[in-house]
Amino acid sequence: MSAYSWFDFVKIDNDRHSHRSSSFDETGGNRDRLSIVRGTTETLLDVQGPGVITHIWMTAHSIEPYYLRKCLLKMYWDGEKEPSVLVPLGDFFGMGHAETATYTSLPMVMAPSEGTGLNCYLPMPFSKGARIEVTSENYLTETRLYYNIDYELWDSPREDLGRLHAQWRRQNPCDGIDEPPQMADHTLQHAGTNLSDEGNYLILEAEGSGQFVGCNLNIHNLRRSKSGKNWYGEGDEMIFVDDDNQGKRWPPTLHGTGTEDYFNTAWAPREEFSSPFFGLPKPGGEEFSGFISWYRWHIPDPVRFARSIRVSIEHGHANRRSDDYSSTAYWYQLEPHKPFGILPVEERIPRADFPELKPEKKID
């Protein structure tokens, strides 16, 4: 099984036919949007036959807080009943916390104004058909959605191509240690040992044949620092592949050296940064407070698996911290895939532990 490659499009042939599904105003006016009423699902694309989605652009607006977490993006390939992509709208395009920020990577871009131009260039092949839906779980108001979905239909399918999958997870908060009041920041960050991934934050667990191509990780720092050194990191990533995954052998197939190391940076970075394959579009506030967002793409260095994969990361060294973690994992695999769900809307929206975040209650 090989992943779909952009280089396939370098060659010229006539068995691929370009199409687009969009929210343009069919009356010829300028009302180029879809209004998604709360509690409803709208279909953005429903096409039959073999082909590939090559690019998705979206932008959305609602007067309701956290609508980017309340709206769900769903994608189905080849008539399957369970979605292969099931992710909150904002998180799918690379950033959590129901927020946007301008950043650029190779497969995902949040473009101006203020990151609200949502772009995805991950190729999404299919053999029998593709369906994309958006469900609004807003409490009160509609969501206005503008979109262009560019795709090709092919004269014949390519069965060797994996299907795109994306899954969202959250642990709020992670299960850290009971921290006594007298414990110093340095002791919390560096003491303890961990010789398994038990207790790690789980990013992905999948069965089948495929390759892991990336993730974003979003952290809400919930700790008040005692000495002004409230670094949330030091968590190693651990990736178990195939037999290592089944038996959870130690060490894992791939073992990292720390949170910022997995995201290809160094020494507890504090500045915004984006690049084709990794970045820190939201570095947090003073002393790493508040919201943090990372991304890492394994495009030139995919993690391949033949039977199964498990991707996790420590929440602080030896899982000692208790911050709010959420993530989106992206991978390609041959169907069928292990079905997965998503947390209810009340457990997806950002928490309100700090004065700058106002709590919100569902209104029936």
Summary of the structure (lengths in Angstrom):
residues: 364
radius of gyration: 20.7
end to end distance: 47.4
largest distance: 70.5
contacts: 1176
relative contact order: 0.21
helix: 10%
strand: 40%
